[in-house]
């Protein structure tokens, strides 16, 4: 990704790498503080709450309680979803290649 951005923009790879690393660090910091990050036309990095539930410790075959916790999640924008959907739908399907 760094090489592609560098080639398309003419910005040195090192600068692109530093910028991307800084962006991802800020996203992580914001999510750790409970703040969502919205990138117009791309999507949202959000914090989701998982309710407590009963799980099973497979090796010991006992029920365990998994406490309530928060996880990071990504929700793509409508524009992003449509672009991926349109492009992937136009690709040849693996199932259709061998139907001769």
GIBEL-V109297 format. One record per residue. N is the residue number from 1. RES is the residue in one letter. PHI is phi in degrees with one decimal (999 if undefined). PSI is psi as a letter, one per 40 degrees, with the letter a starting at -180 (none if undefined). D_CENTER is the distance of its C-alpha to the mean C-alpha in Angstrom with 1 decimal. Layout:
N|RES|PHI|PSI|D_CENTER / N|RES|PHI|PSI|D_CENTER
This chain:
1|X|999|d|15.0 / 2|X|-60.2|d|17.4 / 3|X|-62.9|d|20.4 / 4|X|-63.3|d|19.4 / 5|X|-65.0|d|19.0 / 6|X|-61.1|d|22.2 / 7|X|-65.0|d|24.1 / 8|X|-73.1|d|23.2 / 9|X|-102.8|e|24.0 / 10|X|80.8|e|26.7 / 11|X|-84.1|h|25.2 / 12|X|-56.3|i|25.7 / 13|X|-54.9|d|23.0 / 14|X|-62.1|d|23.6 / 15|X|-69.3|d|23.0 / 16|X|-63.1|d|19.8 / 17|X|-60.4|d|18.5 / 18|X|-62.7|d|19.8 / 19|X|-63.9|d|18.2 / 20|X|-63.0|d|14.7 / 21|X|-60.8|d|15.2 / 22|X|-65.1|d|16.7 / 23|X|-60.4|d|13.9 / 24|X|-65.0|d|11.3 / 25|X|-64.4|d|14.2 / 26|X|-66.3|d|14.9 / 27|X|-62.2|d|11.4 / 28|X|-60.8|d|12.0 / 29|X|-62.6|d|15.6 / 30|X|-62.8|d|15.1 / 31|X|-65.2|d|12.9 / 32|X|-63.5|d|15.6 / 33|X|-89.0|e|18.2 / 34|X|85.1|e|16.8 / 35|X|-98.4|h|16.1 / 36|X|-81.8|i|13.3 / 37|X|-120.5|h|12.2 / 38|X|-112.6|h|12.7 / 39|X|-118.9|h|12.5 / 40|X|-56.2|h|15.0 / 41|X|81.1|e|14.5 / 42|X|-117.3|d|10.7 / 43|X|157.1|a|9.3 / 44|X|-125.3|h|9.1 / 45|X|-97.4|h|7.6 / 46|X|-129.1|i|10.0 / 47|X|-102.7|h|12.0 / 48|X|-110.1|i|13.1 / 49|X|-94.7|h|16.5 / 50|X|-104.9|h|17.4 / 51|X|-71.6|i|21.2 / 52|X|-67.9|i|23.5 / 53|X|-152.6|i|24.5 / 54|X|-97.1|h|26.8 / 55|X|-116.3|a|25.5 / 56|X|-133.5|h|27.7 / 57|X|-82.6|h|28.4 / 58|X|-62.7|d|29.0 / 59|X|-65.6|d|31.4 / 60|X|-95.7|e|33.5 / 61|X|53.4|f|33.2 / 62|X|-127.3|i|33.0 / 63|X|-79.8|h|31.0 / 64|X|-130.1|i|28.9 / 65|X|-93.6|h|27.5 / 66|X|-94.7|h|23.8 / 67|X|-70.0|i|23.8 / 68|X|-58.3|h|21.7 / 69|X|-153.5|i|18.6 / 70|X|-115.8|i|15.4 / 71|X|-132.5|i|11.8 / 72|X|-78.9|i|8.7 / 73|X|-146.1|i|6.5 / 74|X|-122.1|h|4.7 / 75|X|-119.4|h|7.6 / 76|X|-67.9|i|8.3 / 77|X|-73.6|i|11.9 / 78|X|-60.2|d|14.8 / 79|X|-61.5|d|15.7 / 80|X|-62.5|d|12.4 / 81|X|-59.0|d|12.8 / 82|X|-62.9|d|16.4 / 83|X|-64.7|d|16.1 / 84|X|-65.3|d|14.0 / 85|X|-60.0|d|16.3 / 86|X|-63.8|d|19.4 / 87|X|-72.7|d|18.7 / 88|X|-70.2|d|17.8 / 89|X|-63.5|d|20.8 / 90|X|-85.2|e|23.1 / 91|X|-74.5|i|22.4 / 92|X|-66.0|h|25.1 / 93|X|-78.8|i|24.3 / 94|X|-63.8|d|25.0 / 95|X|-71.3|d|27.3 / 96|X|-81.0|e|29.3 / 97|X|-69.3|d|30.2 / 98|X|-105.9|f|32.7 / 99|X|-94.0|e|34.5 / 100|X|-69.7|none|37.6
